[in-house]
Amino acid sequence: MASVSPADQPIRVHSTSGDFHPEFKENVKQGWNQLVEEFGKRFGKSPSHIARAPGRVNLIGEHIDYCLFGVLPAAVERDILIACAPSDDPFESAITIQNLDGTYSVGSIDPLRAQKDGEWILPIDKTKLDWQSYIKAAYHGVLSHFFSSVEGPSPKGANFLVTGSVPLGGGLSSSAALVVASTLAFLAVNDKLASITQGQLVELCMENETRVGVNSGGMDQGASVFSSSSSALYISFWPKLHASPVPLPQTAPPTVYVIANTLKTANKLETAKIHYNLRVVETLAAARVLARGLGVQVGPKEKVRLREVLARWIGEKGDEGTEEEQIARLKAGLEKIAPEVERILGAGSGQRGLTYDEMVEASGLDKATFDETYLSWVEVEASHFQLYKRAKHVFSEALRVLQFREVSLRGVQEFKETAPMPTVRQFLGRQMPQPDPDSKASDSAQHELGRLMNESHESCDQLFDCSSPELNQLTSLAREAGALGSRLTGAGWGGCCVSLVPEAQVAAFIEQISKAYPAYQDLSKEELDQVIFATKPGSGAGVYDVAGGLS
């Protein structure tokens, strides 16, 4: 019987801390208790719920989700928490927002309806980065989807107290975590949690984040919502949103992922017109030009994506067959289309980059139709548009994701076949047998995953131009310090890198990096712990019912 995709599962609602965090460490519990106590001090009562959404680390698959190709992220243990409670006044609809960190300003959201059609009005300044804008965007989405009728019930007012451990602008998707946690908090105080699946929550949060000016592809929200502890996720977006766990192989020696922050903030919103949103437009234009060269039919005003072009070209009909059969077809298609990208997009001026006029001509559209389809909804700025490089990265990265998944699953299967049966003592103590340290298969899986990570970083740097001098330096230092593989994670242009490191070498690895990377050299031990740390896949987003207190 086929397993149910996390996308079709209900929102996680927990009544005990052990359900939320299988390993609910004492320091984490203390942080939650502090949040509950501070909420009581500020608002005069206990919160009804705590909404939690983790950040994510993308192990591989950068900038391909908005092209509808699958990605392979994992939730991290660091998260955003929002303690919340509905207002005691049934006629109050305003939201009061405070942050546990006193450096952030207190805010209030008081939604209005347009007199003409009753549409909700919550203005958001897209030119200014403000953490409250993400909360406001989440509220707008909940209002539009659940309180659209003027004659229906009104939304409840509420008090929010926000805290978090996901570094801002670090490439671990703090913005998506804040949008997911905020959306869950609004659903919780309005008793709407049972009205939405995890997949619908991801789609709603993707829509919500566009309200702050970023055209997100869905990986960040999907990883934050769908994840389960001990596994990464393979999230695919065509022909529909689907997620399946990818257990990471147990290897000898054991390995972990170490996240290191360059300390260069990657401000995805403020640089969108030359970075993130420009890449979205370049990949969309590349899809049309490629389709034209392949003889694939595309409507004149259709914003076809690269995954859709590939599907039409190889004759895919959708989700026919098992997941493994679908992935096999996709892998064969990616291998087949690589030379066509060189022939169609790499010819002539393609490798140099196309001017606006050359791009319009290559698309086969007139300027008015091209502008309406690709530029009317987003602001971008470029002298040359790199359609060839962007498409080459997307297709090669999509193939690396499948290869990473294949190596991981093969490693897990090889361990099952070769691992000794647990002893009675191991079974009763919930200790799993360890991989054979002399196993060549175990060693091979480690190095294959590391090689794919290194190739991914090179492609991000050379083809997608989303790395930075700091990221290149930090990944290079990581490899010198013993990482099997290291790559940027997140949108890039700053933020974090992720490295695959033998677990026994983590302390030495961090020490060497802290001495070699200039931005780390003057940091205290506490500051260093915030910018470079080992992590394992964490659990996904959900809501904790505080009715009985933390337990």
C-alpha positions in Angstrom: 0.0 0.0 0.0 1.4 3.4 -1.0 2.4 5.7 1.9 0.6 8.9 2.4 2.6 12.0 1.4 3.2 14.5 4.2 1.4 17.0 2.0 -1.8 15.2 2.6 -1.4 14.9 6.4 -3.1 17.2 8.9 -1.2 20.0 10.8 0.7 18.6 13.7 -0.9 19.6 17.0 0.9 18.4 20.1 -0.2 18.2 23.7 3.2 17.1 25.2 6.7 18.4 24.6 7.9 14.9 23.9 5.6 14.7 20.8 7.1 17.9 19.5 10.7 17.2 20.2 11.5 13.5 20.5 14.7 14.7 22.2 13.3 17.6 24.2 16.5 18.8 25.8 16.3 20.6 29.1 17.8 23.9 27.8 15.1 23.9 25.0 12.4 23.3 27.5 13.7 26.1 29.7 13.5 28.4 26.6 9.9 27.4 26.1 9.1 28.0 29.8 10.7 31.4 29.6 8.5 32.3 26.6 5.3 31.2 28.4 6.3 33.1 31.6 7.2 36.3 29.7 3.9 36.1 27.8 2.1 36.1 31.1 4.0 39.1 32.3 3.4 41.1 29.2 -0.3 40.2 28.5 -1.6 39.2 31.9 -2.5 35.6 30.9 -1.0 32.4 29.6 -0.8 31.7 25.9 -3.2 29.2 24.4 -0.7 27.9 21.9 2.9 28.0 20.8 3.4 27.8 17.1 6.8 26.4 16.0 8.5 26.4 12.6 12.1 25.3 12.1 14.6 26.8 9.7 16.0 24.5 7.1 19.3 23.5 5.5 19.2 22.6 1.8 21.5 19.7 1.4 21.4 20.0 -2.4 19.1 21.5 -5.0 19.7 25.2 -5.1 17.4 27.6 -7.1 15.6 24.8 -8.8 12.3 24.7 -6.8 10.8 27.6 -8.6 11.6 25.8 -11.9 9.5 22.9 -10.4 12.4 20.5 -10.0 12.7 18.5 -6.8 15.0 19.5 -3.9 16.5 17.8 -0.9 16.4 19.9 2.3 16.1 19.0 5.9 14.7 21.0 8.9 17.3 22.1 11.4 16.8 22.1 15.2 16.8 25.9 15.4 13.4 27.4 15.0 10.9 30.3 15.3 8.4 30.2 18.2 5.3 32.3 18.6 3.4 32.2 21.9 -0.2 33.4 21.1 -3.6 33.8 22.7 -6.9 35.2 21.4 -8.1 38.5 22.7 -10.7 38.5 25.5 -12.7 41.1 23.6 -14.9 39.2 21.0 -15.2 42.4 19.0 -11.5 43.0 18.8 -9.7 42.0 15.6 -6.3 43.8 16.1 -3.1 41.8 16.6 -0.5 43.0 19.1 3.0 41.7 18.2 6.0 41.8 20.6 9.4 40.2 20.4 11.2 38.5 23.3 14.3 40.4 22.1 13.8 43.9 23.3 15.7 45.4 20.4 12.7 44.8 18.1 9.8 47.3 18.2 6.3 46.5 19.4 3.8 46.4 16.6 0.1 46.2 15.9 -1.9 44.9 13.0 -5.5 46.2 12.6 -7.0 44.9 9.3 -9.6 46.9 7.3 -12.0 45.9 4.6 -12.4 47.7 1.4 -15.9 49.3 1.2 -16.5 48.3 -2.4 -15.8 44.5 -2.3 -14.9 43.7 1.3 -11.4 42.7 0.4 -8.9 42.8 3.3 -6.5 45.7 3.3 -3.1 45.2 5.1 -0.5 47.5 3.4 3.1 46.1 3.3 6.1 48.2 2.3 8.0 45.9 0.0 10.9 48.3 -0.2 11.8 48.0 3.5 12.9 44.9 5.3 10.8 44.6 8.5 10.3 41.4 10.4 6.6 42.4 11.2 5.9 42.5 7.4 6.2 38.7 7.3 3.7 38.4 10.1 1.4 40.8 8.4 1.7 38.8 5.1 0.7 35.6 7.0 -2.3 37.3 8.5 -3.4 38.6 5.1 -3.3 35.1 3.7 -5.4 33.6 6.6 -7.9 36.5 6.3 -8.3 36.0 2.5 -8.7 32.3 2.7 -10.8 31.8 5.9 -12.6 35.1 6.4 -13.4 36.3 2.9 -17.1 36.6 3.4 -18.4 39.9 4.7 -21.4 38.2 6.2 -19.3 35.4 7.9 -17.6 35.4 11.3 -14.9 38.0 12.0 -11.3 37.0 12.9 -10.3 37.1 16.5 -7.8 39.7 17.8 -4.8 38.2 19.5 -1.5 38.8 21.3 1.7 37.4 19.9 5.2 37.0 21.5 7.9 36.0 19.1 11.3 34.5 19.6 13.7 32.5 17.5 17.1 30.9 17.1 17.3 30.8 13.3 20.0 33.4 12.2 18.5 36.2 10.1 19.8 36.4 6.6 21.9 33.3 7.1 20.5 31.1 4.4 18.6 28.9 6.8 15.3 30.4 5.7 14.4 32.5 8.8 11.8 34.4 6.7 9.9 31.2 5.7 10.1 29.9 9.3 8.6 33.2 10.5 5.8 33.1 7.8 5.0 29.5 8.6 5.0 30.0 12.4 2.8 33.2 12.0 0.4 31.5 9.7 0.0 28.6 12.2 -0.5 31.1 15.1 -3.3 32.9 13.2 -4.9 29.5 12.4 -4.6 28.4 16.0 -6.2 31.5 17.7 -9.1 31.3 15.1 -9.6 27.5 15.6 -8.8 26.8 11.9 -6.0 24.2 12.3 -8.2 21.3 11.4 -9.3 23.1 8.2 -6.0 22.7 6.3 -3.5 20.0 5.4 0.2 20.3 5.6 0.4 20.7 1.8 -2.3 23.4 1.8 -0.3 25.2 4.6 2.8 25.1 2.4 0.9 26.6 -0.6 -0.6 29.3 1.6 2.8 30.2 3.1 4.3 30.4 -0.4 1.5 32.8 -1.3 2.0 34.8 1.9 5.7 35.3 1.3 5.1 36.8 -2.2 3.3 39.6 -0.4 6.6 40.9 0.9 8.1 40.9 -2.6 9.9 37.5 -2.9 8.8 34.9 -5.5 9.6 31.8 -3.5 9.6 28.4 -5.0 8.3 26.4 -2.1 11.3 24.5 -0.8 11.8 26.6 2.3 8.1 26.3 3.4 8.0 22.7 2.4 11.1 21.8 4.4 9.8 23.7 7.5 6.4 22.0 7.4 7.0 18.5 6.1 10.2 17.5 7.8 10.6 14.6 10.3 13.5 14.0 12.6 16.3 11.7 11.3 15.4 12.2 7.6 15.9 14.7 4.8 13.1 15.3 2.4 12.7 14.9 -1.3 10.2 17.6 -2.2 8.9 17.6 -5.8 6.6 20.3 -7.3 5.5 18.7 -10.6 2.9 17.6 -11.5 1.8 18.4 -7.9 3.4 19.1 -4.5 4.7 15.9 -3.0 7.2 15.1 -0.3 8.8 11.8 0.8 11.4 11.1 3.5 15.0 10.3 2.5 16.8 8.7 5.5 20.4 9.7 5.6 22.8 6.7 5.5 24.5 5.6 8.6 28.2 5.5 7.7 31.5 4.6 9.3 32.8 6.8 10.6 29.5 8.6 11.3 29.0 12.0 9.7 27.0 15.1 10.5 26.3 18.3 8.8 28.0 21.5 10.1 26.5 24.8 9.2 28.7 27.9 9.1 27.6 31.5 8.7 29.7 33.8 6.6 28.4 36.7 8.7 27.6 38.4 5.4 23.8 39.0 5.5 22.0 37.7 2.4 19.1 40.2 2.1 16.9 38.4 -0.4 14.3 41.2 -0.4 16.4 44.3 -0.8 18.6 42.8 -3.6 15.8 40.9 -5.3 15.9 42.9 -8.6 19.5 42.0 -9.3 19.7 38.6 -7.6 16.7 36.4 -6.6 13.9 37.8 -8.8 16.2 38.3 -11.7 17.1 34.6 -11.6 13.4 33.7 -11.6 12.9 35.8 -14.8 16.1 34.4 -16.4 14.9 30.8 -15.8 11.4 31.5 -17.1 12.8 33.2 -20.3 15.2 30.3 -20.7 12.3 27.8 -20.5 10.5 29.6 -23.4 13.6 29.9 -25.6 14.5 26.2 -25.0 10.9 25.1 -25.7 11.0 27.0 -28.9 14.2 25.3 -30.0 12.8 21.9 -29.0 9.5 22.4 -30.9 7.5 22.3 -27.6 4.3 24.1 -27.7 3.9 27.0 -25.2 1.1 29.5 -25.0 2.0 33.2 -25.9 1.3 34.4 -22.3 2.2 31.2 -20.5 5.0 31.4 -18.0 6.2 27.8 -18.6 8.9 26.5 -16.2 11.9 24.4 -17.2 10.5 21.2 -15.5 7.3 21.6 -17.6 9.3 22.0 -20.8 11.2 18.8 -20.1 8.0 17.0 -19.3 6.3 18.0 -22.6 9.4 17.2 -24.5 9.8 13.6 -23.2 6.0 13.1 -23.2 5.5 12.8 -19.4 1.8 12.6 -18.5 2.0 13.4 -14.8 2.3 11.1 -11.8 1.9 7.8 -13.6 3.6 4.8 -12.0 5.4 4.6 -8.7 7.6 7.3 -7.3 10.7 5.3 -8.3 9.4 5.0 -11.9 8.7 8.7 -12.1 12.2 9.5 -10.8 13.8 7.1 -13.3 11.9 8.8 -16.2 13.0 12.2 -14.9 16.7 11.1 -14.6 16.7 9.8 -18.1 15.1 13.0 -19.4 17.7 15.2 -17.6 20.5 13.2 -19.2 18.9 13.5 -22.6 18.3 17.3 -22.5 21.8 18.3 -21.5 23.2 18.5 -25.1 20.0 20.3 -26.2 20.7 23.1 -23.7 24.2 23.5 -25.3 22.8 23.4 -28.8 19.9 25.8 -28.2 20.9 28.1 -25.4 24.7 28.0 -25.6 24.8 28.9 -29.3 25.8 32.3 -30.6 25.7 34.9 -27.9 24.2 32.5 -25.4 27.3 31.9 -23.4 28.1 35.6 -23.2 24.5 36.4 -22.2 21.7 38.1 -24.1 20.8 41.7 -24.2 17.1 42.5 -23.5 16.4 42.8 -27.3 18.2 39.6 -28.1 16.3 37.8 -25.4 12.9 39.1 -26.7 13.9 38.0 -30.2 14.9 34.5 -29.0 11.6 34.1 -27.2 9.6 34.6 -30.4 7.3 37.1 -28.8 6.8 40.7 -29.5 8.1 43.2 -26.9 4.6 44.0 -25.5 3.7 40.4 -24.9 7.1 39.5 -23.5 7.0 42.4 -21.0 3.5 41.6 -19.9 4.4 37.9 -19.4 7.8 38.2 -17.8 8.4 41.7 -16.5 5.1 43.3 -15.6 4.9 41.6 -12.2 8.4 41.9 -11.0 11.3 44.5 -11.1 14.6 43.3 -12.4 17.8 44.9 -13.5 20.5 43.5 -15.8 22.4 44.5 -18.9 22.7 40.8 -20.1 20.4 37.9 -19.2 22.2 34.6 -18.7 19.7 32.1 -19.9 22.2 29.5 -20.9 24.1 29.5 -17.6 21.0 29.5 -15.5 19.4 26.6 -17.4 22.6 24.6 -17.4 22.8 24.9 -13.7 19.1 24.0 -13.1 19.2 20.8 -15.2 22.6 19.7 -13.8 21.5 20.5 -10.2 18.2 18.6 -10.6 20.2 15.6 -11.7 22.5 15.9 -8.7 19.5 15.9 -6.4 18.4 12.6 -7.8 21.9 11.2 -7.5 22.2 12.4 -3.9 18.8 10.7 -3.1 19.9 7.5 -4.8 23.2 7.3 -2.9 21.5 8.0 0.4 18.8 5.3 -0.1 21.4 2.9 -1.4 23.5 3.5 1.7 20.6 2.9 4.0 19.8 -0.4 2.2 23.4 -1.6 2.3 23.5 -0.9 6.1 20.3 -2.9 6.6 21.8 -5.8 4.6 25.1 -5.8 6.4 24.4 -4.6 9.9 24.4 -7.3 12.6 21.3 -8.1 14.5 21.0 -5.9 17.7 21.8 -7.7 21.0 19.2 -7.8 23.7 21.1 -5.1 25.6 21.1 -2.9 22.5 17.4 -3.5 21.8 16.4 -2.7 25.4 18.6 0.4 25.4 17.3 1.5 22.0 20.9 1.4 20.6 21.3 0.6 17.0 24.2 -1.6 15.7 26.9 0.6 14.1 28.1 0.3 10.5 31.2 -1.7 9.9 34.1 0.8 9.9 35.9 -1.3 7.3 33.0 -1.2 4.9 34.0 0.1 1.5 30.3 0.7 0.7 30.0 3.0 3.7 33.1 4.9 2.8 31.9 5.2 -0.8 28.6 6.7 0.1 30.3 9.4 2.2 32.6 10.5 -0.6 29.9 10.4 -3.2 27.6 12.7 -1.2 30.6 15.0 -0.6 31.5 15.1 -4.3 27.9 16.0 -5.2 27.9 18.8 -2.7 31.2 20.2 -4.1 29.9 20.0 -7.7 26.7 21.8 -6.6 28.7 24.7 -5.1 30.8 25.0 -8.2 27.7 25.2 -10.3 26.1 27.8 -8.0 29.2 29.9 -8.2 30.1 29.6 -11.9 26.7 29.1 -13.6 24.1 30.6 -11.3 26.4 33.3 -9.9 24.8 33.1 -6.5 27.9 32.5 -4.4 30.1 35.2 -2.8 33.8 35.7 -2.0 32.9 34.9 1.7 31.1 31.7 0.7 33.8 30.5 -1.6 36.4 31.2 1.1 34.4 29.4 3.8 33.7 26.3 1.7 37.3 26.1 0.7 38.5 26.3 4.3 35.9 23.7 5.2 37.4 21.2 2.7 40.9 21.9 4.0 39.7 21.3 7.5 38.4 17.8 6.6 34.9 18.2 5.2 34.0 15.6 2.6 31.9 18.2 0.8 30.9 21.8 1.3 28.4 24.0 -0.5 26.4 27.2 0.0 22.9 26.6 1.3 20.0 28.9 0.8 19.6 31.6 -1.9 23.3 32.5 -1.6 25.0 35.9 -2.0 26.1 35.5 1.6 24.5 33.5 4.4 25.6 30.0 5.3 27.4 27.0 3.9 26.8 23.4 4.9 29.6 20.8 5.2 29.6 17.0 5.5 32.0 16.3 8.4 33.0 13.0 10.2 31.3 13.3 13.6 34.4 12.6 15.6 36.2 15.5 13.9 33.6 18.2 14.5 35.3 19.9 17.4 38.7 20.0 15.6 36.9 21.1 12.4 35.2 24.0 14.1 38.4 25.0 15.9 40.4 25.1 12.6 37.7 27.1 10.9 37.4 29.6 13.8 41.2 30.3 13.5 41.3 30.5 9.7 38.1 32.4 8.8 38.8 36.1 9.5 35.3 37.0 10.6 35.4 34.3 13.4 38.8 35.2 14.9 37.5 37.8 17.4 34.3 36.0 18.4 33.7 34.7 22.0 32.8 31.0 22.6 29.2 31.9 22.9 29.2 34.0 19.7 31.0 31.2 17.8 28.4 28.7 18.9 25.8 30.8 17.2 27.5 31.0 13.8 29.0 27.5 13.4 27.4 24.4 14.7 26.6 20.8 13.9 23.0 19.8 13.3 20.9 16.8 12.5 17.5 16.7 10.7 14.8 18.1 13.0 11.0 17.8 13.2 8.7 19.9 11.1 6.3 22.7 12.0 3.3 22.4 14.3 1.4 23.9 17.1 1.7 23.1 20.8 -1.4 23.2 23.0 -0.4 25.0 26.2 -3.6 24.2 28.0 -2.0 21.8 30.4 1.3 23.6 30.7 4.6 22.4 29.3 5.3 18.7 29.9 
